Amino acid sequence: MIKRKMSSKTVNARSLVLYELDLFIDCIRAVDPELKPDEATVLAAVALHQMSELLREKPVLIQRFREAAAKIKSKAHDD
């Protein structure tokens, strides 16, 4: 594996992703409490994998992503 130096902003962003992923896995387990943690994690991976197809099917979601991206970029330029 190639090691890459990451900026602190990237490390912080990845930490946020992991935090949100944990919340999403908890949400999946709330929908089906009988799922084991590893099963809920696999189901979360399946959901993420299917996200690109969902985005292609729902143009309104793509627009929301674009709007969120614009806000993030705008905030980054303000810093």
PDB file of N, CA, C and O in Angstrom:
ATOM      1  N   MET A   1       0.845  -1.178   0.000  1.00  0.00           N
ATOM      2  CA  MET A   1       0.000   0.000   0.000  1.00  0.00           C
ATOM      3  C   MET A   1       0.887   1.237   0.000  1.00  0.00           C
ATOM      4  O   MET A   1       1.892   1.299   0.708  1.00  0.00           O
ATOM      5  N   ILE A   2       0.504   2.201  -0.791  1.00  0.00           N
ATOM      6  CA  ILE A   2       1.241   3.453  -0.887  1.00  0.00           C
ATOM      7  C   ILE A   2       0.747   4.396   0.207  1.00  0.00           C
ATOM      8  O   ILE A   2      -0.452   4.640   0.343  1.00  0.00           O
ATOM      9  N   LYS A   3       1.694   4.918   0.980  1.00  0.00           N
ATOM     10  CA  LYS A   3       1.327   5.890   2.004  1.00  0.00           C
ATOM     11  C   LYS A   3       1.348   7.280   1.393  1.00  0.00           C
ATOM     12  O   LYS A   3       2.290   7.662   0.699  1.00  0.00           O
ATOM     13  N   ARG A   4       0.300   8.017   1.664  1.00  0.00           N
ATOM     14  CA  ARG A   4       0.206   9.390   1.170  1.00  0.00           C
ATOM     15  C   ARG A   4       0.069  10.323   2.357  1.00  0.00           C
ATOM     16  O   ARG A   4      -0.599  10.011   3.343  1.00  0.00           O
ATOM     17  N   LYS A   5       0.708  11.465   2.245  1.00  0.00           N
ATOM     18  CA  LYS A   5       0.572  12.472   3.290  1.00  0.00           C
ATOM     19  C   LYS A   5      -0.754  13.194   3.081  1.00  0.00           C
ATOM     20  O   LYS A   5      -1.043  13.689   1.992  1.00  0.00           O
ATOM     21  N   MET A   6      -1.550  13.246   4.140  1.00  0.00           N
ATOM     22  CA  MET A   6      -2.843  13.915   4.058  1.00  0.00           C
ATOM     23  C   MET A   6      -2.800  15.206   4.869  1.00  0.00           C
ATOM     24  O   MET A   6      -2.158  15.297   5.915  1.00  0.00           O
ATOM     25  N   SER A   7      -3.498  16.181   4.350  1.00  0.00           N
ATOM     26  CA  SER A   7      -3.604  17.440   5.083  1.00  0.00           C
ATOM     27  C   SER A   7      -4.498  17.229   6.301  1.00  0.00           C
ATOM     28  O   SER A   7      -5.274  16.276   6.360  1.00  0.00           O
ATOM     29  N   SER A   8      -4.379  18.119   7.255  1.00  0.00           N
ATOM     30  CA  SER A   8      -5.229  18.021   8.443  1.00  0.00           C
ATOM     31  C   SER A   8      -6.698  18.189   8.073  1.00  0.00           C
ATOM     32  O   SER A   8      -7.568  17.604   8.719  1.00  0.00           O
ATOM     33  N   LYS A   9      -6.985  18.986   7.036  1.00  0.00           N
ATOM     34  CA  LYS A   9      -8.371  19.144   6.588  1.00  0.00           C
ATOM     35  C   LYS A   9      -8.923  17.819   6.064  1.00  0.00           C
ATOM     36  O   LYS A   9     -10.079  17.482   6.320  1.00  0.00           O
ATOM     37  N   THR A  10      -8.099  17.067   5.332  1.00  0.00           N
ATOM     38  CA  THR A  10      -8.538  15.768   4.809  1.00  0.00           C
ATOM     39  C   THR A  10      -8.732  14.776   5.944  1.00  0.00           C
ATOM     40  O   THR A  10      -9.701  14.017   5.941  1.00  0.00           O
ATOM     41  N   VAL A  11      -7.830  14.771   6.909  1.00  0.00           N
ATOM     42  CA  VAL A  11      -7.964  13.883   8.065  1.00  0.00           C
ATOM     43  C   VAL A  11      -9.254  14.206   8.816  1.00  0.00           C
ATOM     44  O   VAL A  11      -9.995  13.302   9.200  1.00  0.00           O
ATOM     45  N   ASN A  12      -9.519  15.489   9.022  1.00  0.00           N
ATOM     46  CA  ASN A  12     -10.744  15.896   9.721  1.00  0.00           C
ATOM     47  C   ASN A  12     -11.987  15.511   8.925  1.00  0.00           C
ATOM     48  O   ASN A  12     -12.980  15.072   9.504  1.00  0.00           O
ATOM     49  N   ALA A  13     -11.941  15.671   7.607  1.00  0.00           N
ATOM     50  CA  ALA A  13     -13.082  15.315   6.770  1.00  0.00           C
ATOM     51  C   ALA A  13     -13.344  13.812   6.832  1.00  0.00           C
ATOM     52  O   ALA A  13     -14.494  13.379   6.905  1.00  0.00           O
ATOM     53  N   ARG A  14     -12.280  13.025   6.803  1.00  0.00           N
ATOM     54  CA  ARG A  14     -12.443  11.570   6.884  1.00  0.00           C
ATOM     55  C   ARG A  14     -12.989  11.158   8.251  1.00  0.00           C
ATOM     56  O   ARG A  14     -13.778  10.218   8.351  1.00  0.00           O
ATOM     57  N   SER A  15     -12.575  11.850   9.284  1.00  0.00           N
ATOM     58  CA  SER A  15     -13.115  11.572  10.620  1.00  0.00           C
ATOM     59  C   SER A  15     -14.616  11.846  10.651  1.00  0.00           C
ATOM     60  O   SER A  15     -15.380  11.094  11.258  1.00  0.00           O
ATOM     61  N   LEU A  16     -15.028  12.919   9.998  1.00  0.00           N
ATOM     62  CA  LEU A  16     -16.450  13.241   9.911  1.00  0.00           C
ATOM     63  C   LEU A  16     -17.207  12.142   9.162  1.00  0.00           C
ATOM     64  O   LEU A  16     -18.303  11.754   9.567  1.00  0.00           O
ATOM     65  N   VAL A  17     -16.629  11.648   8.080  1.00  0.00           N
ATOM     66  CA  VAL A  17     -17.270  10.571   7.311  1.00  0.00           C
ATOM     67  C   VAL A  17     -17.452   9.333   8.190  1.00  0.00           C
ATOM     68  O   VAL A  17     -18.517   8.716   8.184  1.00  0.00           O
ATOM     69  N   LEU A  18     -16.422   8.975   8.936  1.00  0.00           N
ATOM     70  CA  LEU A  18     -16.519   7.792   9.798  1.00  0.00           C
ATOM     71  C   LEU A  18     -17.575   7.986  10.889  1.00  0.00           C
ATOM     72  O   LEU A  18     -18.315   7.058  11.216  1.00  0.00           O
ATOM     73  N   TYR A  19     -17.639   9.188  11.445  1.00  0.00           N
ATOM     74  CA  TYR A  19     -18.656   9.484  12.450  1.00  0.00           C
ATOM     75  C   TYR A  19     -20.062   9.329  11.857  1.00  0.00           C
ATOM     76  O   TYR A  19     -20.928   8.688  12.452  1.00  0.00           O
ATOM     77  N   GLU A  20     -20.273   9.919  10.688  1.00  0.00           N
ATOM     78  CA  GLU A  20     -21.583   9.834  10.038  1.00  0.00           C
ATOM     79  C   GLU A  20     -21.909   8.395   9.618  1.00  0.00           C
ATOM     80  O   GLU A  20     -23.065   7.974   9.678  1.00  0.00           O
ATOM     81  N   LEU A  21     -20.893   7.651   9.197  1.00  0.00           N
ATOM     82  CA  LEU A  21     -21.104   6.250   8.838  1.00  0.00           C
ATOM     83  C   LEU A  21     -21.560   5.444  10.058  1.00  0.00           C
ATOM     84  O   LEU A  21     -22.451   4.601   9.954  1.00  0.00           O
ATOM     85  N   ASP A  22     -20.953   5.707  11.197  1.00  0.00           N
ATOM     86  CA  ASP A  22     -21.390   5.041  12.426  1.00  0.00           C
ATOM     87  C   ASP A  22     -22.855   5.355  12.738  1.00  0.00           C
ATOM     88  O   ASP A  22     -23.614   4.470  13.135  1.00  0.00           O
ATOM     89  N   LEU A  23     -23.248   6.619  12.557  1.00  0.00           N
ATOM     90  CA  LEU A  23     -24.654   6.992  12.786  1.00  0.00           C
ATOM     91  C   LEU A  23     -25.572   6.275  11.798  1.00  0.00           C
ATOM     92  O   LEU A  23     -26.663   5.838  12.166  1.00  0.00           O
ATOM     93  N   PHE A  24     -25.135   6.153  10.552  1.00  0.00           N
ATOM     94  CA  PHE A  24     -25.925   5.474   9.527  1.00  0.00           C
ATOM     95  C   PHE A  24     -26.076   3.991   9.862  1.00  0.00           C
ATOM     96  O   PHE A  24     -27.155   3.422   9.700  1.00  0.00           O
ATOM     97  N   ILE A  25     -25.014   3.377  10.322  1.00  0.00           N
ATOM     98  CA  ILE A  25     -25.082   1.964  10.724  1.00  0.00           C
ATOM     99  C   ILE A  25     -26.043   1.808  11.900  1.00  0.00           C
ATOM    100  O   ILE A  25     -26.817   0.852  11.943  1.00  0.00           O
ATOM    101  N   ASP A  26     -26.001   2.730  12.844  1.00  0.00           N
ATOM    102  CA  ASP A  26     -26.964   2.703  13.958  1.00  0.00           C
ATOM    103  C   ASP A  26     -28.387   2.827  13.451  1.00  0.00           C
ATOM    104  O   ASP A  26     -29.289   2.163  13.961  1.00  0.00           O
ATOM    105  N   CYS A  27     -28.595   3.671  12.451  1.00  0.00           N
ATOM    106  CA  CYS A  27     -29.921   3.840  11.855  1.00  0.00           C
ATOM    107  C   CYS A  27     -30.387   2.533  11.215  1.00  0.00           C
ATOM    108  O   CYS A  27     -31.543   2.141  11.369  1.00  0.00           O
ATOM    109  N   ILE A  28     -29.499   1.871  10.508  1.00  0.00           N
ATOM    110  CA  ILE A  28     -29.840   0.585   9.874  1.00  0.00           C
ATOM    111  C   ILE A  28     -30.223  -0.429  10.936  1.00  0.00           C
ATOM    112  O   ILE A  28     -31.181  -1.183  10.765  1.00  0.00           O
ATOM    113  N   ARG A  29     -29.483  -0.450  12.026  1.00  0.00           N
ATOM    114  CA  ARG A  29     -29.791  -1.402  13.102  1.00  0.00           C
ATOM    115  C   ARG A  29     -31.102  -1.046  13.797  1.00  0.00           C
ATOM    116  O   ARG A  29     -31.763  -1.929  14.342  1.00  0.00           O
ATOM    117  N   ALA A  30     -31.486   0.215  13.789  1.00  0.00           N
ATOM    118  CA  ALA A  30     -32.775   0.606  14.368  1.00  0.00           C
ATOM    119  C   ALA A  30     -33.912   0.108  13.483  1.00  0.00           C
ATOM    120  O   ALA A  30     -34.978  -0.251  13.983  1.00  0.00           O
ATOM    121  N   VAL A  31     -33.689   0.085  12.177  1.00  0.00           N
ATOM    122  CA  VAL A  31     -34.694  -0.421  11.244  1.00  0.00           C
ATOM    123  C   VAL A  31     -34.850  -1.926  11.422  1.00  0.00           C
ATOM    124  O   VAL A  31     -35.964  -2.449  11.379  1.00  0.00           O
ATOM    125  N   ASP A  32     -33.727  -2.624  11.623  1.00  0.00           N
ATOM    126  CA  ASP A  32     -33.748  -4.075  11.828  1.00  0.00           C
ATOM    127  C   ASP A  32     -32.826  -4.420  12.992  1.00  0.00           C
ATOM    128  O   ASP A  32     -31.651  -4.723  12.788  1.00  0.00           O
ATOM    129  N   PRO A  33     -33.353  -4.373  14.202  1.00  0.00           N
ATOM    130  CA  PRO A  33     -32.532  -4.607  15.395  1.00  0.00           C
ATOM    131  C   PRO A  33     -31.890  -5.994  15.464  1.00  0.00           C
ATOM    132  O   PRO A  33     -30.957  -6.204  16.239  1.00  0.00           O
ATOM    133  N   GLU A  34     -32.374  -6.925  14.673  1.00  0.00           N
ATOM    134  CA  GLU A  34     -31.798  -8.262  14.693  1.00  0.00           C
ATOM    135  C   GLU A  34     -30.478  -8.345  13.916  1.00  0.00           C
ATOM    136  O   GLU A  34     -29.757  -9.336  14.028  1.00  0.00           O
ATOM    137  N   LEU A  35     -30.160  -7.315  13.133  1.00  0.00           N
ATOM    138  CA  LEU A  35     -28.898  -7.313  12.409  1.00  0.00           C
ATOM    139  C   LEU A  35     -27.728  -7.214  13.381  1.00  0.00           C
ATOM    140  O   LEU A  35     -27.749  -6.423  14.324  1.00  0.00           O
ATOM    141  N   LYS A  36     -26.715  -8.026  13.135  1.00  0.00           N
ATOM    142  CA  LYS A  36     -25.483  -7.935  13.913  1.00  0.00           C
ATOM    143  C   LYS A  36     -24.712  -6.717  13.399  1.00  0.00           C
ATOM    144  O   LYS A  36     -24.947  -6.265  12.278  1.00  0.00           O
ATOM    145  N   PRO A  37     -23.791  -6.181  14.214  1.00  0.00           N
ATOM    146  CA  PRO A  37     -23.036  -5.000  13.777  1.00  0.00           C
ATOM    147  C   PRO A  37     -22.335  -5.188  12.431  1.00  0.00           C
ATOM    148  O   PRO A  37     -22.347  -4.282  11.598  1.00  0.00           O
ATOM    149  N   ASP A  38     -21.726  -6.353  12.213  1.00  0.00           N
ATOM    150  CA  ASP A  38     -21.043  -6.580  10.939  1.00  0.00           C
ATOM    151  C   ASP A  38     -22.027  -6.637   9.780  1.00  0.00           C
ATOM    152  O   ASP A  38     -21.714  -6.183   8.680  1.00  0.00           O
ATOM    153  N   GLU A  39     -23.210  -7.191  10.014  1.00  0.00           N
ATOM    154  CA  GLU A  39     -24.228  -7.263   8.956  1.00  0.00           C
ATOM    155  C   GLU A  39     -24.737  -5.868   8.605  1.00  0.00           C
ATOM    156  O   GLU A  39     -24.925  -5.546   7.432  1.00  0.00           O
ATOM    157  N   ALA A  40     -24.955  -5.056   9.613  1.00  0.00           N
ATOM    158  CA  ALA A  40     -25.406  -3.679   9.368  1.00  0.00           C
ATOM    159  C   ALA A  40     -24.333  -2.886   8.636  1.00  0.00           C
ATOM    160  O   ALA A  40     -24.650  -2.031   7.809  1.00  0.00           O
ATOM    161  N   THR A  41     -23.073  -3.161   8.929  1.00  0.00           N
ATOM    162  CA  THR A  41     -21.975  -2.480   8.254  1.00  0.00           C
ATOM    163  C   THR A  41     -21.918  -2.870   6.782  1.00  0.00           C
ATOM    164  O   THR A  41     -21.691  -2.021   5.921  1.00  0.00           O
ATOM    165  N   VAL A  42     -22.125  -4.156   6.492  1.00  0.00           N
ATOM    166  CA  VAL A  42     -22.157  -4.613   5.092  1.00  0.00           C
ATOM    167  C   VAL A  42     -23.335  -3.967   4.373  1.00  0.00           C
ATOM    168  O   VAL A  42     -23.203  -3.554   3.221  1.00  0.00           O
ATOM    169  N   LEU A  43     -24.481  -3.876   5.036  1.00  0.00           N
ATOM    170  CA  LEU A  43     -25.645  -3.242   4.421  1.00  0.00           C
ATOM    171  C   LEU A  43     -25.370  -1.762   4.147  1.00  0.00           C
ATOM    172  O   LEU A  43     -25.822  -1.230   3.133  1.00  0.00           O
ATOM    173  N   ALA A  44     -24.645  -1.102   5.027  1.00  0.00           N
ATOM    174  CA  ALA A  44     -24.265   0.295   4.784  1.00  0.00           C
ATOM    175  C   ALA A  44     -23.356   0.393   3.558  1.00  0.00           C
ATOM    176  O   ALA A  44     -23.479   1.326   2.764  1.00  0.00           O
ATOM    177  N   ALA A  45     -22.451  -0.563   3.407  1.00  0.00           N
ATOM    178  CA  ALA A  45     -21.569  -0.576   2.229  1.00  0.00           C
ATOM    179  C   ALA A  45     -22.380  -0.779   0.958  1.00  0.00           C
ATOM    180  O   ALA A  45     -22.096  -0.149  -0.060  1.00  0.00           O
ATOM    181  N   VAL A  46     -23.380  -1.644   1.000  1.00  0.00           N
ATOM    182  CA  VAL A  46     -24.247  -1.864  -0.156  1.00  0.00           C
ATOM    183  C   VAL A  46     -24.981  -0.564  -0.501  1.00  0.00           C
ATOM    184  O   VAL A  46     -25.092  -0.199  -1.671  1.00  0.00           O
ATOM    185  N   ALA A  47     -25.471   0.118   0.511  1.00  0.00           N
ATOM    186  CA  ALA A  47     -26.188   1.383   0.280  1.00  0.00           C
ATOM    187  C   ALA A  47     -25.270   2.415  -0.367  1.00  0.00           C
ATOM    188  O   ALA A  47     -25.679   3.116  -1.293  1.00  0.00           O
ATOM    189  N   LEU A  48     -24.039   2.513   0.112  1.00  0.00           N
ATOM    190  CA  LEU A  48     -23.089   3.464  -0.485  1.00  0.00           C
ATOM    191  C   LEU A  48     -22.763   3.090  -1.922  1.00  0.00           C
ATOM    192  O   LEU A  48     -22.641   3.957  -2.787  1.00  0.00           O
ATOM    193  N   HIS A  49     -22.626   1.806  -2.168  1.00  0.00           N
ATOM    194  CA  HIS A  49     -22.332   1.332  -3.524  1.00  0.00           C
ATOM    195  C   HIS A  49     -23.463   1.703  -4.488  1.00  0.00           C
ATOM    196  O   HIS A  49     -23.215   2.044  -5.644  1.00  0.00           O
ATOM    197  N   GLN A  50     -24.695   1.632  -4.006  1.00  0.00           N
ATOM    198  CA  GLN A  50     -25.857   1.910  -4.848  1.00  0.00           C
ATOM    199  C   GLN A  50     -26.159   3.400  -4.973  1.00  0.00           C
ATOM    200  O   GLN A  50     -27.036   3.796  -5.741  1.00  0.00           O
ATOM    201  N   MET A  51     -25.438   4.220  -4.226  1.00  0.00           N
ATOM    202  CA  MET A  51     -25.711   5.660  -4.219  1.00  0.00           C
ATOM    203  C   MET A  51     -25.563   6.285  -5.602  1.00  0.00           C
ATOM    204  O   MET A  51     -26.381   7.124  -5.980  1.00  0.00           O
ATOM    205  N   SER A  52     -24.539   5.898  -6.368  1.00  0.00           N
ATOM    206  CA  SER A  52     -24.357   6.523  -7.687  1.00  0.00           C
ATOM    207  C   SER A  52     -25.534   6.219  -8.606  1.00  0.00           C
ATOM    208  O   SER A  52     -25.952   7.078  -9.381  1.00  0.00           O
ATOM    209  N   GLU A  53     -26.064   5.015  -8.526  1.00  0.00           N
ATOM    210  CA  GLU A  53     -27.244   4.678  -9.338  1.00  0.00           C
ATOM    211  C   GLU A  53     -28.447   5.504  -8.898  1.00  0.00           C
ATOM    212  O   GLU A  53     -29.208   5.995  -9.731  1.00  0.00           O
ATOM    213  N   LEU A  54     -28.611   5.651  -7.604  1.00  0.00           N
ATOM    214  CA  LEU A  54     -29.717   6.453  -7.077  1.00  0.00           C
ATOM    215  C   LEU A  54     -29.607   7.901  -7.543  1.00  0.00           C
ATOM    216  O   LEU A  54     -30.607   8.521  -7.906  1.00  0.00           O
ATOM    217  N   LEU A  55     -28.395   8.430  -7.530  1.00  0.00           N
ATOM    218  CA  LEU A  55     -28.196   9.813  -7.984  1.00  0.00           C
ATOM    219  C   LEU A  55     -28.558   9.977  -9.453  1.00  0.00           C
ATOM    220  O   LEU A  55     -29.152  10.980  -9.848  1.00  0.00           O
ATOM    221  N   ARG A  56     -28.192   8.977 -10.263  1.00  0.00           N
ATOM    222  CA  ARG A  56     -28.528   9.054 -11.696  1.00  0.00           C
ATOM    223  C   ARG A  56     -30.045   9.029 -11.908  1.00  0.00           C
ATOM    224  O   ARG A  56     -30.553   9.653 -12.839  1.00  0.00           O
ATOM    225  N   GLU A  57     -30.754   8.318 -11.056  1.00  0.00           N
ATOM    226  CA  GLU A  57     -32.204   8.193 -11.196  1.00  0.00           C
ATOM    227  C   GLU A  57     -32.965   9.405 -10.656  1.00  0.00           C
ATOM    228  O   GLU A  57     -34.109   9.647 -11.040  1.00  0.00           O
ATOM    229  N   LYS A  58     -32.329  10.156  -9.771  1.00  0.00           N
ATOM    230  CA  LYS A  58     -33.005  11.277  -9.105  1.00  0.00           C
ATOM    231  C   LYS A  58     -32.228  12.575  -9.318  1.00  0.00           C
ATOM    232  O   LYS A  58     -31.384  12.934  -8.497  1.00  0.00           O
ATOM    233  N   PRO A  59     -32.505  13.269 -10.403  1.00  0.00           N
ATOM    234  CA  PRO A  59     -31.782  14.528 -10.674  1.00  0.00           C
ATOM    235  C   PRO A  59     -31.870  15.537  -9.534  1.00  0.00           C
ATOM    236  O   PRO A  59     -30.954  16.341  -9.363  1.00  0.00           O
ATOM    237  N   VAL A  60     -32.939  15.517  -8.756  1.00  0.00           N
ATOM    238  CA  VAL A  60     -33.066  16.464  -7.645  1.00  0.00           C
ATOM    239  C   VAL A  60     -31.975  16.211  -6.610  1.00  0.00           C
ATOM    240  O   VAL A  60     -31.500  17.152  -5.973  1.00  0.00           O
ATOM    241  N   LEU A  61     -31.572  14.954  -6.435  1.00  0.00           N
ATOM    242  CA  LEU A  61     -30.488  14.646  -5.502  1.00  0.00           C
ATOM    243  C   LEU A  61     -29.158  15.179  -6.017  1.00  0.00           C
ATOM    244  O   LEU A  61     -28.345  15.689  -5.245  1.00  0.00           O
ATOM    245  N   ILE A  62     -28.942  15.061  -7.314  1.00  0.00           N
ATOM    246  CA  ILE A  62     -27.711  15.605  -7.902  1.00  0.00           C
ATOM    247  C   ILE A  62     -27.669  17.110  -7.668  1.00  0.00           C
ATOM    248  O   ILE A  62     -26.622  17.659  -7.324  1.00  0.00           O
ATOM    249  N   GLN A  63     -28.800  17.773  -7.854  1.00  0.00           N
ATOM    250  CA  GLN A  63     -28.851  19.221  -7.632  1.00  0.00           C
ATOM    251  C   GLN A  63     -28.546  19.565  -6.182  1.00  0.00           C
ATOM    252  O   GLN A  63     -27.852  20.545  -5.913  1.00  0.00           O
ATOM    253  N   ARG A  64     -29.054  18.772  -5.247  1.00  0.00           N
ATOM    254  CA  ARG A  64     -28.765  19.016  -3.827  1.00  0.00           C
ATOM    255  C   ARG A  64     -27.281  18.838  -3.533  1.00  0.00           C
ATOM    256  O   ARG A  64     -26.706  19.600  -2.756  1.00  0.00           O
ATOM    257  N   PHE A  65     -26.660  17.839  -4.146  1.00  0.00           N
ATOM    258  CA  PHE A  65     -25.224  17.642  -3.982  1.00  0.00           C
ATOM    259  C   PHE A  65     -24.458  18.840  -4.533  1.00  0.00           C
ATOM    260  O   PHE A  65     -23.506  19.315  -3.915  1.00  0.00           O
ATOM    261  N   ARG A  66     -24.879  19.322  -5.693  1.00  0.00           N
ATOM    262  CA  ARG A  66     -24.214  20.489  -6.291  1.00  0.00           C
ATOM    263  C   ARG A  66     -24.336  21.713  -5.384  1.00  0.00           C
ATOM    264  O   ARG A  66     -23.377  22.464  -5.208  1.00  0.00           O
ATOM    265  N   GLU A  67     -25.518  21.903  -4.815  1.00  0.00           N
ATOM    266  CA  GLU A  67     -25.729  23.041  -3.914  1.00  0.00           C
ATOM    267  C   GLU A  67     -24.868  22.911  -2.665  1.00  0.00           C
ATOM    268  O   GLU A  67     -24.269  23.887  -2.214  1.00  0.00           O
ATOM    269  N   ALA A  68     -24.804  21.707  -2.107  1.00  0.00           N
ATOM    270  CA  ALA A  68     -23.973  21.479  -0.923  1.00  0.00           C
ATOM    271  C   ALA A  68     -22.505  21.687  -1.254  1.00  0.00           C
ATOM    272  O   ALA A  68     -21.764  22.272  -0.463  1.00  0.00           O
ATOM    273  N   ALA A  69     -22.081  21.212  -2.420  1.00  0.00           N
ATOM    274  CA  ALA A  69     -20.685  21.393  -2.848  1.00  0.00           C
ATOM    275  C   ALA A  69     -20.359  22.874  -2.994  1.00  0.00           C
ATOM    276  O   ALA A  69     -19.282  23.317  -2.597  1.00  0.00           O
ATOM    277  N   ALA A  70     -21.281  23.634  -3.557  1.00  0.00           N
ATOM    278  CA  ALA A  70     -21.057  25.080  -3.726  1.00  0.00           C
ATOM    279  C   ALA A  70     -20.905  25.757  -2.365  1.00  0.00           C
ATOM    280  O   ALA A  70     -20.054  26.631  -2.200  1.00  0.00           O
ATOM    281  N   LYS A  71     -21.724  25.358  -1.393  1.00  0.00           N
ATOM    282  CA  LYS A  71     -21.620  25.945  -0.051  1.00  0.00           C
ATOM    283  C   LYS A  71     -20.286  25.599   0.590  1.00  0.00           C
ATOM    284  O   LYS A  71     -19.657  26.446   1.223  1.00  0.00           O
ATOM    285  N   ILE A  72     -19.857  24.357   0.426  1.00  0.00           N
ATOM    286  CA  ILE A  72     -18.580  23.930   1.006  1.00  0.00           C
ATOM    287  C   ILE A  72     -17.426  24.699   0.368  1.00  0.00           C
ATOM    288  O   ILE A  72     -16.524  25.169   1.062  1.00  0.00           O
ATOM    289  N   LYS A  73     -17.463  24.822  -0.959  1.00  0.00           N
ATOM    290  CA  LYS A  73     -16.395  25.551  -1.651  1.00  0.00           C
ATOM    291  C   LYS A  73     -16.397  27.028  -1.266  1.00  0.00           C
ATOM    292  O   LYS A  73     -15.337  27.628  -1.092  1.00  0.00           O
ATOM    293  N   SER A  74     -17.575  27.606  -1.135  1.00  0.00           N
ATOM    294  CA  SER A  74     -17.697  29.010  -0.754  1.00  0.00           C
ATOM    295  C   SER A  74     -17.128  29.224   0.648  1.00  0.00           C
ATOM    296  O   SER A  74     -16.408  30.193   0.889  1.00  0.00           O
ATOM    297  N   LYS A  75     -17.449  28.324   1.562  1.00  0.00           N
ATOM    298  CA  LYS A  75     -16.945  28.442   2.933  1.00  0.00           C
ATOM    299  C   LYS A  75     -15.424  28.289   2.935  1.00  0.00           C
ATOM    300  O   LYS A  75     -14.744  28.997   3.677  1.00  0.00           O
ATOM    301  N   ALA A  76     -14.883  27.398   2.138  1.00  0.00           N
ATOM    302  CA  ALA A  76     -13.435  27.183   2.086  1.00  0.00           C
ATOM    303  C   ALA A  76     -12.717  28.436   1.584  1.00  0.00           C
ATOM    304  O   ALA A  76     -11.603  28.739   2.011  1.00  0.00           O
ATOM    305  N   HIS A  77     -13.364  29.150   0.683  1.00  0.00           N
ATOM    306  CA  HIS A  77     -12.747  30.370   0.138  1.00  0.00           C
ATOM    307  C   HIS A  77     -12.818  31.515   1.145  1.00  0.00           C
ATOM    308  O   HIS A  77     -12.022  32.452   1.091  1.00  0.00           O
ATOM    309  N   ASP A  78     -13.777  31.429   2.061  1.00  0.00           N
ATOM    310  CA  ASP A  78     -13.916  32.475   3.098  1.00  0.00           C
ATOM    311  C   ASP A  78     -12.848  32.334   4.177  1.00  0.00           C
ATOM    312  O   ASP A  78     -12.493  33.314   4.831  1.00  0.00           O
ATOM    313  N   ASP A  79     -12.334  31.116   4.367  1.00  0.00           N
ATOM    314  CA  ASP A  79     -11.329  30.857   5.438  1.00  0.00           C
ATOM    315  C   ASP A  79      -9.983  31.402   5.122  1.00  0.00           C
ATOM    316  O   ASP A  79      -9.056  31.260   5.920  1.00  0.00           O
TER     317      ASP A  79
END
